[in-house]
Amino acid sequence: MDLTVKIPDDLARELGAGFEDLSRAALEALAADAYAKSVLSLEQVRKLLELESRWEAQKILSDHEVWPGQTADEIIRDADSSEEFRADLP
């Protein structure tokens, strides 16, 4: 399936200057959002982005602040708990 996105010319120039490959950036953002919404699995993200390993898929997801198996709030809570734990150490 081919997907066409229409962007006003002035914004396309701005976006094009900000990304090495705008089409790839859009595809990665779509994959990350679909994963975050449980539409795609990690394996499906890997396949969509034509990556060789799940680790590459996880890297892209984390670049988009989507962490497999955890929400951002869960990670923040874990970090807070870790700080509290360390504060109680002698």
Steps between C-alpha positions, in 0.01 A plus 500: 500500500623843413400791717512862391509785748428852384704769673494869408815592305632745759463245779643223283819706457523551876436133573739389227776709654441342839515135394751305296220287353154644558319193366693273736438733794127495429496120471691459828263740677200308367652168612578636848148639541345175379714302745412735788130449422545119483410499130834343402723256684875547529548241225257685275687827564824323405341369181336833408830684538692219323740456791719197553454465874253573777775703671497746211121525532530560874758773437267682263210466742711640783612786274129583479463461878306176465644224716402142428312354793491823701331835483691823558313544830614155615861583420477830689346322801782243487760777494334675794490174696866442423591845633302435819670163542847651458417776750428232764837329453764560769 
